[in-house]
Amino acid sequence: MLTCRAARDAPIVEREAWFRRFRLVSLLQTSVNHIMATPHPALVRAEAFCKRFGLRVPILMAPMASASPPSLAIAVAKAGGLGALGALPLKPEAIRQWASDTRAGTNGAFQINLWIPDPPPRRDPEHEARVRAFLGQWGPAVPAEAGDTKPVDFAAQCDALLEAGPAIVSSIMGLYPPEFVARMKARGIAWFANVTTVAEARAAEAAGADVVVAQGMEAGGHRGAFDQALAERDCVGLFALLPAVVDAVRVPVVATGGIGDARGVAAALLLGASAVQIGTALLRCPEAKVPAAWADALARTPPEGTLLTRAFSGRAGRTVATAYARAATAPEAPAPAPYPVQRALTQAMRDQAGKDGDGERMQAWAGQSAAMARAVPAEQLVRELWDGAQQLLS
């Protein structure tokens, strides 16, 4: 190629050809610079979500009823994400205390989640006796009255949620009653609704949800199906569910289920999510404070090493395929009692397993990406997930 001085001294034909090449190279460089300076649409979408909900990072902690201590929510919030409480088993005063303890450690946002109650279960004393006898092989004897335990009063929990005043209230297993939604909105609290199908997503949007959380079948813990009878039949993987939900609703969509590293975060954003929610990925972090047997089991559990079962609570949930979970799902085992009876019947076994550090009898919820979970501080993990996703999308 001619230099600038050579171009001036060259014949006119060569000079014009040089200038044409120079203009072409300049145009290409300008185009490249423009492309490099334009953020990926997925990153623009995530930034808008963060700005709306007061976050710096579009990563939400899953509201896990068995693993959402203030220490974990605080660490996630310090990284710029959204902390969470799964308030299902908590009485009103415990909900208020959790919010107070969390605010003492961070001024970051958090969500509080409740299950929408099922109708009262149909009881079958004879079948429950068979379940109790089976559970007696795995833990302490289960008294006949164990299944009579009642869940915490839902209306009182809802009142406590409003008193706690989180930035976000979330739901699972259904939709909040219209009167509670109105009270929530009057206080400026956003509503995130967990859904497992496109039909549920549309219903949530119509009911006033500000955001829908699309839960793929890969997720650990309980399936959030509105109709508990369909929890196993309507299992949809996140890669199929997420774009379908994004196309079906106008509100932002959060992706959850099987997201364990930066690749999963980036993929979810490419499929239309505005943010992601992670649960299992946080369970090996020291701030989660889960039993060592549970945390250790995650590290050696491949995707096919989990199973979906009602054996712990009567509701379908994904767990590590422990010895108890495998035995309880064997053909000869009695079918689990309905929720919340089964949850009450297994309480003694689960408590004893925790005391003994016995992971084979423990309620070790785990998503299919369990082996991706890392034993690092939660604040570090959240930041690394987001830094890695940004690099992949740059």
N, C-alpha and C positions, 0 to 999 in steps of 0.2 A: 504494500500500500504506500502511496506517496506521502511524504511529510508535507507540512504546510508550506515550507519554502519551496520544495520540489514542485508542489502543485502550482505555485505561482509561475514557475519557470517552464512548466510543461506545456505542450501544445494544447490548444483550446479543447479538443475532444477529450484528451486525458483529464484535463482540469475539470470539465463538467462531470465526467464519470466519478472523479474523486469526491466532488462536492455532493453528488447524489448518494454515494456510499456513506459519507459523513452524516448527511441528514438522516439517512435510514438508521444508522447506529444510534444517533442522538434520540430519534423517535422511539426506538426499541428500549433504550435505557430509561427514557421518561416513563414508558408504559410499565417497565419492571418496577421502577421506583413507586409508581402509583399503586400497583398491585401489592407491593410489600407494605405500603403505608395503610392499606385498607384492611381493617380487622375482619376476621371471618364472621359471617352472619350469625353463627352459633355463639360466638363470643359477645357479639352485640346484644343478642337476646338474653344471654346470661347476665350481662352487665345491667340491663334494664330491670331484670328480676331482682338483682341485688339492691339496686337503687330504690326500688319500690318497697322492699321489706327490710331495709336497714342492715344489709349484709355487705361484707367485702368479698366473700367467696360463695359461689352457688352450690355449697355442699351442706346438706341437712343431716343431723343425727336422727336416726330412726327412734321413735318413741317406744322403747322396749320396756314392757312392764317389769321384766325380771332383771333389767340391766340399764337403768338410767339414773344413777346417783348424781347429785349435784356436781361432783368432781369431774365427771365426763362431760356434762353439759357446759361447764365452765371452760374446760379445755377446748372444746369445739368452738365455742363463742369467741375465745381469745384468738383463735386462728382466723376469725372472720366469718365462720359458718353459723348455723342455727342449732342451738342446744335443744334438748327435748326431754319430756317426762311422759312415760306411759303410766297413766294414773289409774288404770283399771282396778288394782287391788287396794288403793289408798282411800282412807277416810278423809273427810273434808279438812280436818286439822292438819293431816299429813301433807295434803296438797299445798296448803298455805305455807307450811314450814319448808317444803321443798323450794317453793318460789322464793321465799325469804333467804334461804341458804344460798341459792344460786345467785341471787342479786348481790349478796355479800361478796361474791368472788368475781363478778363481771357485770358490766353494764350492757353486755350484748343481748341480742334478742333470743327468745326461746319459744317453743311451742309446748302446749300441754294437750295430751290426747286422751280420749275416752272411747270405750266400746259402746256402741248403741245396743241396748239390751235385747236379748231374744225373748220371745214369749215364754212363760213358765214351762219347764220341761214336763213331759209325760213320764211319771215314775212307774217303775216295774220292780217291786221289792224282790221277787224271785230272781230276776236277772241280776239285780244289784248284788244279791248274795253270792252269785257265781263270780262276779267281778271282784268282790271283796275277798273271796277265797283265793282267786288267782293272785291278787295283789299281796296277800299274806305270804306268798312264796318269795316276794321280792323286798319285803320290809316288815314293819310291825303289823300285828293283827289290826284289821280295820273294823271298828265298831259299827253296828247297824245304823246308828244315828249320824254317822259321819257325813252321809250324803244330804243331810238336812240343812247344811250350812247355807246361809243366804248371802248373795252378793251385797256389796256396799250399795246404799241407796243412791240411785242414779241422779235423781233430782237434787239431792244434797250435794253430790259431786259437781253437778253443773253450776250450782250456786257458788261453790268454792272456786271453780274455774274463773268465773267472772270477778270474784273478789281478789283472786291472785293477779288478775290483769295482765296476762301474757300478751305479747304482740300477736300471737297466732294460737288459735284453738284448732285441733284437728280431730277427725272422726275416723272410725273404722267399723266395719260390720254393718254399715247402714248410714242413715242421714239423721242429723239432729231435727227435732220437732220445729216447725215454723216459728213458734213463739220464742224458743231459745235462740234461734237464728236472729230474730229481730232484736232480742236483748243484746246479743253479741255485737251485732252491727251498730247498735246505738252507742256502744262503748268504743267503737273504732277498732274492734278486734277482727282480724282476718280469719277466714275459715278455710282450712285445707282439708279436702275430703279424699280419703283413700278409696281407690276403686280397683277392681280386678277384671272388668270387662268394659267394652265400649258402651253398652246399655247403661251400666252403672255410672259411667262418666257423664253421659247425657243427663241422667237423673240428678246427679250432683250439681251440675251447672244450673239446671232448671230450678233447683231448690235454693240457689243463692251462693254456692261455693265460690270462693275467690280464686282457688287453685285446686286442681285435681292431682292426686298422687297416684300414678299408674303403677300398680304392684304386679310384677311378673311372678310366675309360678316358681322361679328360682329362689325367691326370698325366704330367709329363715324366719322361724316363728310362725305365728298364726296367719292363715290365709284370710284376707279381709272381705270375703264374699258377703254381699248383702243377704243372700239366702244361704244359710249354712248347709242346706241339703245339696247345694250345687257346687260346693267348694272344690271337690275333687273332679267333677265332670267338666267344669268350666276353667280348667287350668290352661292358661295361655302364657307362653314365654314372653319376656320383656321385649325382645326384638320384633315380635309380631304385634304385641299389644300397643307399644308406645307410639309408633307412627299412626296407627289406626285411631288412637285416642286424640292425638294432636290434630288429626284431620277432622275429628268429630265435634270438637268443642272450640270455643273462642278464648277461654281463660287459659292462663299459663299451665303447663303440665310439668310435674316433677316425676322423674323416673326412679324406681326403686326395685331391687331384686337382682342379686347376682353381680352387683357392681363392686369390684374389689381392688381395682387399681386405676391408674390414670387412663389406660386404654378404654376401660369401661365408661369412665366419666366422659371422655371425648366422644365415644360412640353414641352415648345417650344424647348428648347435645347435637350431634350430627343428625340424629333421628327426630329432632324437633323439641326435645326437652329444654326447659329453661333453667333447670337445676337438677341435682341428683340427691337422693337420700340413701345413706348407708347405715347398716346395722352390724352385721356379722364382721365387717372389716374393722370395726372399732373394738370388738370384744377381747382382743388380746392386748389392748392398750392398758397400762396399769391403772388408769383412772376409771376403767369400767368395773374393776373390783369383782370380777366373776371368779368362781372357784378355779383353782389351778387345773383340776382335772378337766374341766370344761374348756378352758383356754388351750390346754395342751392338745386336746382332741381335735380342735379346729385345725391345728397345724398339719395334722396327718390325715385329714378327711378330703378325699377327692370328690369331684362333683357327684359321682355315682355312690358316694359313701353317706349320703343323706337319704331320708325317706319322709314321706308325708303321712302323718298318722293322727288319729284322734285319741291315742292311748293315754296322753297326759291330761287332757282337759275336756275331751268330748267335742272339741272343735278341731278342725284339720289344721295341723301345723307341721312345719318342716324342721326335723331334728337330725343330729348325728345318729347314724344307725347303731345305737348302743345295743347291748345284750337285751335289756328290757324292751326297747322299742321293737326289736326283731321278734322277740317272743310274743309280745302283745299283738303283733300283726300276723302271726302264724294262723293257719286255718283252724287249728284246734283251740285257740284262745277265745274267750268270750268277747263279744263285741263291746266296745266301750259304752258306758252309760252316756246319756246326753249331757251337754254343757248346761249348767255348771256342776252337775252331780259328779261326773268323772273327775273333774278338777279337785273337788273336795275329797273324793275317795283316794286319790293318789297323793294327797298332801303329806300323810305320814311317811310314805316311802320317799318322797322327794326331800322332805326335811332330814330324814335319816341319811340319805345319800350325801346331802350337803355336809352333815356332821362327820361322816366317814371319809369324805373326799372320794367317793366311789362314782366315777364317771359313767359306769355301765348302768346305773340306776337313776342317774341325774337327768333332769329336764334340760338337755344340752341343745337348745335351739341353734340351728346353723343353716345358712343359705348355701347354695351350690358352689359359691366361690370361697368357701370357708378357708381353704388352704392358702388363699392370697392374704389373709389377715396377718399383720405383722406386730410383733411385740415391741412397739415403739410408742413414745408419748403421743397422745391423741392430737395435740396441737401440731406437732411435727408431721404426723400422718396426713392431716387435712391439708396443710400447706403443700406438702409434696404431691398429693393427688392433684391439686389445682395447678401447681406449677407444671407438672407433667402433662396435664390435659391441654394447657395453653400452648406448650411447645408443640404438641401433636397437631394443634389446630392453627398454628402460625404458618 
